[in-house]
Amino acid sequence: MKHRLLFLGLHMIAGWLSLRLAFAVRFYLGPPPSTYAGMMYMALPMSILAKALAADLAGLTRSMWRYAAFPDIRRVFAAAVGGSLLLIAGILIWIPHRFPIGPLLLDFLFTFGFFSLIRFSGRALFESQKGFRDFRSRKRLPVLIVGAGDEGELTMRYLWHATARPVRVVGFVDDDADKQGRSLHGIPILGKLSDLPKLIDKHQVKEVIIALPQADPAQLRQLFITAVDAGCRVGILPELTPTDDPSLHRNPIREVRLADFLGREPVKLDPAPVRASLTGLRVLVTGAGGSIGSELCRQIARFPVAELLMLDMAENALFEINEEITALPNAPTAKPLLCDIRFPNNVERLFLEEKPDVIFHAAACKHVSMMELHPLDAARTNVLGTRNVIEAARKAEVKRFLHVSTDKAVEGAEQIQGIMGASKALSERVVRDAALSSGFAYGCVRFGNVLGSNGSVIPLFEKQLKRGGPLKVTHKDATRYFMTIEEAVTLMLHAETLQGSGEIYILDMGEPVSIMRLAEQMLQLSGRTDTGNGGIEIIGLRPGERLHEHLVSEGQTLEPTPVPKVNRLAQSPASGTREELAHMLGSLEKAVEQMNEGKILGILKKG
């Protein structure tokens, strides 16, 4: 209230000054004739009240002083017009003499000027104080903005007004030829994007902010790499669309994520086929508490399924995903099922009770190095667990089943197939055999590493960075395929709509990524400069690990499908008969019961 009274007082003073100055200017800064002077003194109280009332009605007395902006000019103009009209109305009613027109016109101009001065002086004062404070600071961070369009201007205003850090925007870069040699709010446009390396060096830039939300991933990746290689921190202005990320409401500039370095076009598929495929069905996800399983639950929950059945053996993980799904707006009916797929009777009982229509089988032991140490668990979960799930599915007459596999199942040119990969390859064979014998739409989907999944390389690197230690890289030439969890699951859901029987679908993973290069970029993004001096430690390939991953085995080929970025493996006839597979699984089950790791290894390698 005190601020409103203060501004009412200021606008009342403006009303008095504007009319006094109007008469002074009209009569060449001399005293007006006595007749006009009398009319002026009669009109002054009207002017004071009229201007204060108009300013209050226009909201000028309630606006925050320091946040004046261009839209406020309209309100200032409306207040000036309204104040002048109220003054004229009062003059017509209470002053019987003919009032001079000249002072009224001048009064409007002075009113507009004084109201503008009141509205914008707070911002001018704040900016001058901040500029002086930043000028005195010896730690002003030199920043270069990529993009001199609306987003670049927004970024500059955010850095000037909202950030507490003292920064100095040295300039912009933009490929628009019309912008070269010009300036934005007094900040020069220094050149084109290709000039970025030399401009960083010339101006000693410490941070580059990319304000090109519509740029394609390949261009963004090149900008990231250029800036990071020059030793700069990198920020990015995301696409200006509504977001649920609370951090972006506080700070519109986010830090670069490693997913930005993949240079992949984001997958944008029409969800209609998945919606049509799943609507009204009971959908079950095994391994629902894991990285892939939980994302499957999140995406499936967007569709009007009859019920989402979430199965996992980990109580805490199952509780967390159930809480998350049930809290979603318009969430489908969700049911957590605490069950271990290694116990076939439990799985069969649940499937017969719940009668799912579609199953996404994501439960698995997936860590390569851990499975080398524990082959019994690889066999028990990945192979026998998958057999239990698919046999229970057949007994419950589930006609659609998608098994989540891995590129580790491929026997590569290096002839190295770890225990985890061998167990997943045998599980694929189990699924394919069930499909061929039943004719049901049972298939597999195979892909590589997903960014941010539990135990994957990037979260491991992040933990190592937090500990202050070196990043541990297995081999300087090691490469891996990467994609985001969201993209992998989206493609997986679309692959299931194909409903192929016995098919193995391969997701397009893009180009393989150098793990050494990934480690260097993470160090640089974190502000570390010791990429070549103790920041990275080469620890050697661990048992079961390959130098490079492969998407298909030698001699195999891929065929396109109607779904972009989803290919089909051109299958050769099944190796071995159903009887041979059944005998192998029986032997494996017996070896697991006997805890005979040697025999387990022999069966997995053979399978």
C-alpha positions as CSV (number, residue, x, y, z in Angstrom):
1,M,0.0,0.0,0.0
2,K,2.8,2.4,0.8
3,H,4.3,2.0,-2.6
4,R,0.9,2.7,-4.2
5,L,0.5,5.9,-2.1
6,L,4.0,6.9,-3.1
7,F,3.3,6.5,-6.8
8,L,-0.1,8.3,-6.5
9,G,1.8,11.2,-5.0
10,L,4.3,11.2,-7.8
11,H,1.6,11.2,-10.5
12,M,-0.2,14.0,-8.6
13,I,3.0,16.1,-8.8
14,A,3.2,15.2,-12.5
15,G,-0.3,16.5,-13.0
16,W,0.5,19.8,-11.3
17,L,3.9,20.2,-13.2
18,S,2.5,19.3,-16.6
19,L,-0.2,22.0,-16.6
20,R,2.2,24.6,-15.1
21,L,4.8,23.9,-17.7
22,A,2.2,23.8,-20.5
23,F,1.1,27.4,-19.6
24,A,4.8,28.5,-19.2
25,V,5.8,27.2,-22.6
26,R,2.6,28.5,-24.3
27,F,3.4,32.0,-23.1
28,Y,7.1,31.8,-23.8
29,L,8.2,31.2,-20.2
30,G,6.6,34.4,-19.1
31,P,3.6,34.9,-16.8
32,P,0.3,34.2,-18.5
33,P,-2.3,37.0,-18.8
34,S,-4.4,37.4,-15.7
35,T,-7.5,35.8,-17.3
36,Y,-5.5,32.7,-18.4
37,A,-3.7,32.6,-15.0
38,G,-7.0,32.4,-13.2
39,M,-8.2,29.6,-15.4
40,M,-4.9,27.8,-14.9
41,Y,-5.2,27.9,-11.1
42,M,-8.8,26.7,-11.3
43,A,-7.6,23.8,-13.5
44,L,-4.6,22.8,-11.4
45,P,-6.6,20.7,-8.8
46,M,-8.5,19.1,-11.6
47,S,-5.2,18.2,-13.3
48,I,-3.8,16.7,-10.1
49,L,-6.8,14.5,-9.5
50,A,-7.4,13.6,-13.1
51,K,-3.8,12.5,-13.7
52,A,-3.6,10.5,-10.4
53,L,-6.9,8.8,-11.1
54,A,-5.9,7.9,-14.7
55,A,-2.5,6.6,-13.6
56,D,-4.2,4.4,-11.0
57,L,-6.8,3.0,-13.4
58,A,-4.0,2.2,-15.9
59,G,-2.1,0.3,-13.2
60,L,0.9,2.6,-13.1
61,T,0.7,3.0,-9.3
62,R,0.8,-0.8,-8.8
63,S,3.5,-1.8,-11.2
64,M,6.9,-2.9,-9.9
65,W,9.2,0.0,-10.5
66,R,12.4,-1.8,-11.6
67,Y,10.7,-4.1,-14.1
68,A,9.5,-1.5,-16.6
69,A,9.5,-2.8,-20.2
70,F,8.3,-1.9,-23.7
71,P,4.6,-3.0,-23.1
72,D,4.4,-0.4,-20.3
73,I,4.6,2.4,-22.9
74,R,1.0,1.5,-23.9
75,R,-0.2,1.9,-20.4
76,V,1.7,5.1,-20.0
77,F,0.1,6.5,-23.2
78,A,-3.4,5.3,-22.1
79,A,-2.9,7.0,-18.7
80,A,-1.8,10.2,-20.3
81,V,-4.8,10.2,-22.7
82,G,-7.2,9.3,-19.9
83,G,-5.8,12.0,-17.6
84,S,-6.1,14.7,-20.4
85,L,-9.7,13.7,-21.2
86,L,-10.7,13.8,-17.5
87,L,-9.1,17.2,-17.3
88,I,-10.9,18.5,-20.3
89,A,-14.2,17.1,-19.0
90,G,-13.6,18.9,-15.7
91,I,-12.8,22.2,-17.5
92,L,-15.9,22.0,-19.6
93,I,-18.1,21.5,-16.5
94,W,-16.5,23.9,-14.0
95,I,-14.7,26.6,-15.9
96,P,-17.2,28.9,-17.7
97,H,-14.6,30.7,-19.8
98,R,-13.1,29.5,-23.1
99,F,-10.0,27.5,-22.1
100,P,-7.0,27.9,-24.5
101,I,-6.3,24.9,-26.7
102,G,-2.5,25.3,-26.8
103,P,-1.8,24.6,-23.1
104,L,-4.1,21.5,-23.2
105,L,-2.1,20.0,-26.1
106,L,1.2,20.8,-24.3
107,D,-0.2,19.4,-21.1
108,F,-0.8,16.0,-22.8
109,L,2.8,15.9,-24.0
110,F,4.2,16.9,-20.7
111,T,1.9,14.4,-18.9
112,F,3.1,11.6,-21.2
113,G,6.7,12.6,-20.6
114,F,6.4,12.7,-16.8
115,F,4.5,9.5,-16.6
116,S,7.2,7.8,-18.7
117,L,9.9,9.3,-16.5
118,I,8.2,7.9,-13.4
119,R,7.7,4.5,-14.9
120,F,11.1,4.0,-16.4
121,S,13.4,5.8,-13.9
122,G,13.4,2.8,-11.6
123,R,14.7,0.5,-14.2
124,A,17.3,3.1,-15.4
125,L,18.5,3.5,-11.8
126,F,18.7,-0.2,-11.3
127,E,20.6,-0.8,-14.5
128,S,23.0,2.0,-13.8
129,Q,23.8,0.6,-10.4
130,K,24.2,-2.9,-11.7
131,G,26.4,-1.7,-14.5
132,F,28.6,0.3,-12.1
133,R,28.8,-2.7,-9.7
134,D,29.7,-5.1,-12.5
135,F,32.2,-2.6,-13.9
136,R,34.0,-2.4,-10.6
137,S,34.1,-6.2,-10.3
138,R,37.3,-7.8,-11.5
139,K,35.6,-11.2,-12.0
140,R,33.3,-10.3,-14.9
141,L,32.9,-13.4,-17.0
142,P,33.5,-12.9,-20.8
143,V,30.5,-14.5,-22.5
144,L,29.8,-14.9,-26.2
145,I,26.3,-15.6,-27.5
146,V,25.7,-17.7,-30.6
147,G,22.6,-16.4,-32.3
148,A,21.6,-12.7,-32.6
149,G,17.8,-13.3,-33.1
150,D,15.0,-13.1,-30.6
151,E,16.5,-15.9,-28.5
152,G,19.9,-14.2,-28.4
153,E,18.3,-11.0,-27.3
154,L,16.4,-12.9,-24.6
155,T,19.6,-14.5,-23.5
156,M,21.4,-11.2,-23.2
157,R,18.6,-9.6,-21.2
158,Y,18.6,-12.6,-18.8
159,L,22.3,-12.3,-18.3
160,W,22.0,-8.6,-17.7
161,H,19.0,-8.6,-15.4
162,A,18.4,-12.0,-13.8
163,T,21.8,-13.7,-13.2
164,A,23.7,-12.9,-10.0
165,R,27.0,-13.5,-11.8
166,P,28.9,-10.5,-13.1
167,V,29.2,-11.2,-16.8
168,R,30.3,-9.2,-19.8
169,V,28.7,-10.1,-23.1
170,V,31.6,-9.5,-25.5
171,G,29.4,-10.0,-28.6
172,F,27.2,-12.2,-30.8
173,V,27.9,-14.5,-33.7
174,D,25.2,-15.2,-36.3
175,D,25.3,-16.5,-39.9
176,D,22.7,-14.0,-41.1
177,A,24.5,-11.7,-43.6
178,D,22.1,-8.8,-42.8
179,K,23.3,-8.8,-39.2
180,Q,27.0,-8.6,-39.8
181,G,28.6,-5.4,-38.6
182,R,25.5,-4.4,-36.6
183,S,24.8,-4.4,-32.9
184,L,22.1,-5.6,-30.5
185,H,21.5,-3.4,-27.5
186,G,24.9,-1.9,-28.1
187,I,26.6,-5.3,-28.2
188,P,28.4,-6.0,-31.5
189,I,27.7,-8.9,-33.8
190,L,31.3,-10.0,-34.3
191,G,31.0,-12.5,-37.1
192,K,29.6,-15.8,-38.3
193,L,29.5,-19.2,-36.6
194,S,32.6,-20.3,-38.5
195,D,34.5,-17.4,-36.7
196,L,33.8,-18.9,-33.3
197,P,37.2,-20.4,-32.5
198,K,39.2,-17.2,-33.3
199,L,36.7,-15.0,-31.6
200,I,36.9,-17.1,-28.4
201,D,40.7,-16.7,-28.5
202,K,40.7,-13.0,-29.4
203,H,38.2,-12.0,-26.6
204,Q,39.3,-14.5,-24.0
205,V,35.8,-15.9,-23.8
206,K,35.1,-18.3,-20.9
207,E,31.5,-19.2,-21.6
208,V,29.6,-19.7,-24.8
209,I,25.8,-19.6,-24.7
210,I,24.0,-21.2,-27.7
211,A,20.7,-19.3,-28.4
212,L,19.7,-21.3,-31.5
213,P,16.8,-23.5,-30.3
214,Q,15.8,-24.5,-33.8
215,A,19.3,-25.6,-34.9
216,D,19.7,-29.2,-36.1
217,P,21.5,-31.6,-33.8
218,A,24.6,-31.9,-36.1
219,Q,25.1,-28.2,-36.0
220,L,24.6,-28.0,-32.3
221,R,27.1,-30.8,-31.8
222,Q,29.7,-29.0,-33.8
223,L,29.2,-25.8,-31.9
224,F,29.5,-27.7,-28.6
225,I,32.7,-29.4,-29.6
226,T,34.2,-26.2,-30.9
227,A,33.4,-24.3,-27.7
228,V,34.5,-27.1,-25.4
229,D,37.7,-27.7,-27.3
230,A,38.5,-24.0,-26.8
231,G,38.2,-24.5,-23.1
232,C,34.8,-22.8,-22.7
233,R,31.9,-23.7,-20.6
234,V,28.8,-24.1,-22.7
235,G,25.1,-23.2,-22.0
236,I,22.1,-23.6,-24.2
237,L,18.8,-21.9,-24.5
238,P,16.3,-24.7,-25.0
239,E,13.4,-24.5,-27.4
240,L,10.9,-22.1,-26.0
241,T,8.0,-24.5,-25.4
242,P,6.2,-25.2,-22.1
243,T,8.2,-27.4,-19.8
244,D,7.8,-29.3,-16.6
245,D,11.4,-28.8,-15.7
246,P,11.3,-26.5,-12.7
247,S,15.0,-25.4,-13.2
248,L,14.1,-23.8,-16.5
249,H,11.6,-21.5,-14.8
250,R,14.4,-20.2,-12.6
251,N,17.1,-20.1,-15.3
252,P,16.1,-20.3,-19.0
253,I,19.7,-21.3,-19.9
254,R,20.5,-24.9,-19.2
255,E,23.9,-26.6,-19.2
256,V,24.8,-28.8,-22.1
257,R,24.0,-32.5,-21.6
258,L,26.0,-35.3,-23.0
259,A,23.0,-36.3,-25.1
260,D,23.6,-33.1,-27.1
261,F,26.9,-34.5,-28.3
262,L,25.2,-37.4,-30.0
263,G,24.3,-35.2,-32.9
264,R,21.1,-37.3,-33.5
265,E,18.0,-36.0,-35.0
266,P,15.4,-36.4,-32.2
267,V,12.9,-39.1,-33.0
268,K,9.5,-37.6,-33.7
269,L,7.0,-40.4,-34.5
270,D,3.3,-40.1,-34.7
271,P,2.0,-41.8,-31.5
272,A,-1.3,-42.8,-33.3
273,P,-0.1,-46.3,-34.2
274,V,0.9,-47.1,-30.6
275,R,-2.3,-45.5,-29.3
276,A,-4.4,-47.7,-31.7
277,S,-2.3,-50.8,-30.8
278,L,-2.6,-50.5,-27.0
279,T,-5.9,-48.8,-26.4
280,G,-8.1,-50.8,-24.1
281,L,-5.5,-53.6,-23.5
282,R,-3.9,-54.9,-20.4
283,V,-0.2,-54.2,-20.8
284,L,2.4,-55.9,-18.6
285,V,6.0,-54.7,-18.2
286,T,8.6,-56.9,-16.5
287,G,11.6,-55.2,-14.9
288,A,9.3,-52.2,-14.4
289,G,11.5,-50.6,-11.8
290,G,14.6,-50.6,-14.0
291,S,15.8,-47.9,-16.4
292,I,14.1,-49.3,-19.5
293,G,11.1,-50.8,-17.7
294,S,10.3,-47.6,-15.8
295,E,10.4,-45.5,-19.0
296,L,8.2,-48.1,-20.7
297,C,5.7,-47.6,-17.9
298,R,5.9,-43.8,-18.3
299,Q,5.3,-43.8,-22.0
300,I,2.6,-46.5,-21.9
301,A,0.8,-44.5,-19.2
302,R,0.2,-41.8,-21.8
303,F,-2.2,-44.1,-23.7
304,P,-5.7,-45.2,-22.7
305,V,-4.7,-48.8,-21.8
306,A,-7.2,-50.8,-19.7
307,E,-4.6,-51.5,-17.1
308,L,-0.8,-51.1,-16.7
309,L,0.7,-54.1,-14.9
310,M,4.2,-53.4,-13.5
311,L,6.2,-56.4,-12.5
312,D,9.5,-56.4,-10.6
313,M,11.4,-58.3,-8.0
314,A,12.8,-55.2,-6.3
315,E,10.3,-53.8,-3.8
316,N,11.7,-50.3,-3.5
317,A,12.0,-49.8,-7.3
318,L,8.5,-51.1,-7.8
319,F,7.1,-48.8,-5.1
320,E,8.8,-45.8,-6.7
321,I,7.5,-46.4,-10.2
322,N,4.0,-47.2,-8.9
323,E,4.0,-43.9,-7.0
324,E,5.2,-42.0,-10.0
325,I,2.6,-43.5,-12.4
326,T,-0.4,-43.2,-10.2
327,A,0.5,-39.5,-9.6
328,L,0.3,-38.7,-13.3
329,P,-2.7,-36.7,-14.6
330,N,-5.1,-39.0,-16.4
331,A,-3.1,-42.0,-15.4
332,P,-4.5,-45.4,-16.3
333,T,-5.2,-48.0,-13.7
334,A,-1.8,-49.3,-12.5
335,K,-1.0,-52.4,-10.5
336,P,2.4,-53.3,-9.0
337,L,3.2,-57.0,-9.1
338,L,6.1,-58.1,-6.8
339,C,7.4,-61.2,-8.5
340,D,10.7,-62.8,-9.3
341,I,10.7,-64.2,-12.9
342,R,13.2,-66.9,-11.8
343,F,10.3,-68.7,-10.1
344,P,8.2,-70.2,-12.9
345,N,5.2,-71.1,-10.8
346,N,4.8,-67.6,-9.4
347,V,5.0,-66.1,-12.9
348,E,2.5,-68.5,-14.3
349,R,0.0,-67.9,-11.5
350,L,0.2,-64.2,-11.9
351,F,-0.2,-64.3,-15.7
352,L,-3.2,-66.6,-15.4
353,E,-4.8,-64.3,-12.8
354,E,-4.0,-61.0,-14.6
355,K,-4.4,-62.1,-18.2
356,P,-2.3,-59.4,-19.9
357,D,-2.8,-58.8,-23.6
358,V,0.7,-57.5,-24.3
359,I,4.0,-58.1,-22.5
360,F,7.1,-56.0,-22.7
361,H,9.9,-58.1,-21.1
362,A,12.6,-55.8,-19.8
363,A,13.7,-57.7,-16.7
364,A,17.3,-58.8,-17.0
365,C,20.8,-58.8,-15.6
366,K,22.6,-56.4,-17.9
367,H,26.0,-55.4,-16.5
368,V,28.7,-57.0,-18.5
369,S,31.4,-57.1,-15.8
370,M,29.0,-58.3,-13.1
371,M,27.8,-61.2,-15.2
372,E,31.4,-62.3,-15.9
373,L,31.7,-62.7,-12.1
374,H,28.2,-64.3,-11.7
375,P,27.4,-66.5,-14.7
376,L,24.9,-68.4,-12.6
377,D,22.7,-65.3,-12.3
378,A,23.0,-64.5,-16.0
379,A,21.7,-68.0,-16.9
380,R,19.0,-68.0,-14.2
381,T,17.6,-64.6,-15.0
382,N,18.3,-63.8,-18.6
383,V,17.8,-67.3,-20.1
384,L,15.6,-69.3,-17.7
385,G,13.8,-66.2,-16.5
386,T,12.9,-65.3,-20.1
387,R,11.8,-69.0,-20.7
388,N,9.6,-68.8,-17.6
389,V,8.0,-65.5,-18.7
390,I,7.3,-66.6,-22.3
391,E,6.0,-70.1,-21.2
392,A,3.7,-68.4,-18.7
393,A,2.6,-66.0,-21.5
394,R,1.7,-68.9,-23.8
395,K,-0.3,-70.6,-21.1
396,A,-2.2,-67.4,-20.4
397,E,-2.7,-67.1,-24.2
398,V,-0.9,-63.8,-24.5
399,K,-0.5,-63.2,-28.2
400,R,1.9,-60.2,-28.2
401,F,5.3,-60.2,-26.5
402,L,8.4,-58.0,-27.0
403,H,11.7,-59.1,-25.5
404,V,14.2,-56.3,-24.7
405,S,17.6,-57.5,-25.9
406,T,21.0,-55.9,-26.5
407,D,23.7,-55.4,-29.1
408,K,25.9,-57.5,-26.7
409,A,24.0,-60.5,-28.0
410,V,25.8,-60.1,-31.4
411,E,28.8,-62.3,-32.0
412,G,31.2,-59.6,-33.4
413,A,34.2,-59.8,-35.6
414,E,36.4,-59.9,-32.5
415,Q,34.8,-63.3,-31.6
416,I,34.3,-62.0,-28.1
417,Q,30.9,-62.6,-26.6
418,G,30.7,-62.1,-22.9
419,I,28.5,-64.0,-20.6
420,M,25.9,-61.3,-20.5
421,G,25.8,-61.1,-24.3
422,A,25.7,-64.9,-24.6
423,S,22.8,-65.2,-22.2
424,K,20.8,-62.6,-24.1
425,A,21.6,-64.3,-27.4
426,L,20.2,-67.6,-26.0
427,S,17.2,-65.7,-24.6
428,E,16.5,-64.3,-28.1
429,R,16.6,-67.9,-29.4
430,V,14.0,-68.9,-26.7
431,V,11.7,-66.1,-27.8
432,R,12.0,-66.9,-31.4
433,D,11.4,-70.6,-30.8
434,A,8.2,-69.8,-28.9
435,A,7.1,-67.5,-31.7
436,L,7.7,-70.1,-34.5
437,S,5.9,-72.8,-32.6
438,S,2.9,-70.7,-31.6
439,G,2.6,-68.3,-34.4
440,F,2.0,-65.5,-31.9
441,A,3.6,-62.0,-32.3
442,Y,6.6,-62.8,-30.1
443,G,9.7,-60.8,-31.0
444,C,12.8,-59.1,-29.8
445,V,14.2,-55.6,-30.0
446,R,18.0,-55.1,-29.8
447,F,19.8,-51.8,-29.2
448,G,23.0,-50.5,-27.5
449,N,23.8,-48.3,-24.5
450,V,21.2,-45.8,-23.3
451,L,22.3,-42.5,-21.8
452,G,21.7,-42.2,-18.1
453,S,20.6,-45.8,-17.5
454,N,21.7,-47.5,-14.2
455,G,25.4,-48.4,-14.4
456,S,26.0,-46.9,-17.8
457,V,29.2,-45.0,-18.6
458,I,27.9,-41.5,-18.2
459,P,26.5,-41.8,-14.6
460,L,29.7,-43.6,-13.7
461,F,31.8,-40.8,-15.1
462,E,29.6,-38.3,-13.2
463,K,30.2,-40.1,-9.9
464,Q,34.0,-40.2,-10.6
465,L,34.0,-36.5,-11.3
466,K,32.2,-35.8,-8.0
467,R,34.8,-37.8,-6.2
468,G,37.5,-35.7,-7.8
469,G,39.2,-38.7,-9.2
470,P,40.2,-39.5,-12.8
471,L,37.7,-40.8,-15.3
472,K,38.4,-44.5,-15.9
473,V,38.3,-45.5,-19.6
474,T,38.8,-49.1,-20.6
475,H,40.7,-48.4,-23.8
476,K,41.6,-45.3,-25.7
477,D,40.0,-46.7,-28.9
478,A,36.9,-48.1,-27.4
479,T,33.6,-47.1,-29.0
480,R,30.0,-47.6,-28.1
481,Y,26.5,-46.9,-29.6
482,F,24.3,-44.6,-27.5
483,M,20.8,-43.3,-27.6
484,T,18.5,-41.7,-25.0
485,I,16.2,-43.9,-22.9
486,E,13.2,-41.9,-24.1
487,E,14.1,-42.5,-27.8
488,A,14.9,-46.2,-27.3
489,V,11.5,-46.8,-25.6
490,T,9.6,-44.7,-28.2
491,L,11.1,-46.8,-31.0
492,M,10.5,-50.0,-29.0
493,L,6.8,-49.2,-28.7
494,H,6.5,-48.5,-32.4
495,A,8.4,-51.7,-33.2
496,E,5.9,-53.7,-31.2
497,T,3.1,-52.4,-33.4
498,L,4.6,-54.3,-36.3
499,Q,3.6,-57.5,-34.4
500,G,6.1,-59.7,-36.3
501,S,6.4,-63.3,-35.2
502,G,9.9,-64.4,-34.4
503,E,11.4,-61.1,-35.6
504,I,14.5,-59.4,-34.2
505,Y,14.2,-55.6,-34.6
506,I,17.4,-53.5,-34.5
507,L,17.1,-49.8,-33.5
508,D,19.2,-47.3,-35.5
509,M,21.8,-46.3,-33.0
510,G,23.5,-43.7,-35.2
511,E,27.3,-43.5,-35.3
512,P,29.4,-45.1,-32.6
513,V,30.9,-42.7,-30.0
514,S,34.5,-42.7,-28.8
515,I,34.5,-43.3,-25.0
516,M,37.8,-41.5,-24.7
517,R,36.3,-38.5,-26.5
518,L,33.3,-38.7,-24.3
519,A,35.5,-38.6,-21.2
520,E,37.4,-35.6,-22.5
521,Q,34.2,-33.7,-23.2
522,M,32.8,-34.4,-19.7
523,L,36.0,-33.2,-18.1
524,Q,35.9,-30.0,-20.2
525,L,32.2,-29.4,-19.5
526,S,32.9,-29.8,-15.7
527,G,35.6,-27.1,-15.9
528,R,38.5,-29.5,-15.5
529,T,41.5,-28.9,-17.7
530,D,43.5,-32.0,-16.9
531,T,42.3,-34.1,-19.8
532,G,45.8,-35.1,-20.6
533,N,47.4,-35.0,-17.2
534,G,45.8,-37.4,-14.8
535,G,42.2,-36.6,-15.6
536,I,41.7,-39.9,-17.5
537,E,43.0,-43.3,-16.5
538,I,43.2,-46.2,-19.0
539,I,42.2,-49.3,-17.0
540,G,42.0,-51.9,-19.8
541,L,39.1,-53.9,-21.2
542,R,37.4,-55.9,-18.5
543,P,36.5,-59.6,-19.0
544,G,33.6,-59.9,-21.5
545,E,34.0,-56.4,-22.9
546,R,34.6,-55.6,-26.5
547,L,36.6,-52.8,-28.1
548,H,33.7,-52.1,-30.5
549,E,30.1,-53.2,-30.5
550,H,28.3,-54.6,-33.5
551,L,24.6,-54.4,-34.5
552,V,24.6,-57.6,-36.6
553,S,26.8,-60.6,-36.9
554,E,29.0,-61.2,-39.9
555,G,27.0,-62.2,-42.9
556,Q,23.7,-60.9,-41.5
557,T,21.9,-58.0,-43.1
558,L,19.2,-55.5,-42.0
559,E,15.9,-54.8,-43.8
560,P,13.9,-51.6,-43.3
561,T,10.5,-51.6,-41.7
562,P,7.6,-49.1,-41.9
563,V,8.9,-47.5,-38.7
564,P,11.7,-45.0,-39.1
565,K,14.9,-46.0,-37.3
566,V,13.6,-49.5,-36.7
567,N,15.2,-52.2,-38.9
568,R,14.5,-55.9,-39.1
569,L,17.2,-58.6,-39.0
570,A,17.1,-60.7,-42.1
571,Q,16.9,-64.1,-40.3
572,S,18.6,-67.3,-41.3
573,P,16.9,-70.6,-40.5
574,A,16.9,-71.4,-36.8
575,S,20.1,-73.0,-35.6
576,G,19.1,-76.4,-34.2
577,T,15.8,-78.0,-33.6
578,R,13.2,-77.3,-30.9
579,E,14.3,-80.6,-29.2
580,E,17.9,-79.5,-29.1
581,L,16.9,-76.1,-27.6
582,A,14.7,-77.9,-25.0
583,H,17.6,-80.2,-24.1
584,M,20.0,-77.3,-23.8
585,L,17.6,-75.4,-21.5
586,G,17.1,-78.6,-19.4
587,S,20.9,-79.0,-19.1
588,L,21.3,-75.3,-18.2
589,E,18.6,-75.6,-15.5
590,K,20.3,-78.6,-14.0
591,A,23.6,-76.8,-14.1
592,V,22.1,-73.8,-12.3
593,E,20.6,-76.1,-9.7
594,Q,24.0,-77.7,-9.1
595,M,25.7,-74.3,-9.2
596,N,28.1,-75.7,-11.8
597,E,29.6,-72.6,-13.3
598,G,31.9,-74.4,-15.7
599,K,28.9,-76.3,-17.2
600,I,26.9,-73.1,-17.3
601,L,29.7,-71.3,-19.2
602,G,29.9,-74.1,-21.7
603,I,26.2,-74.1,-22.5
604,L,26.0,-70.3,-22.8
605,K,29.0,-70.2,-25.2
606,K,27.5,-73.0,-27.2
607,G,24.0,-71.5,-27.3
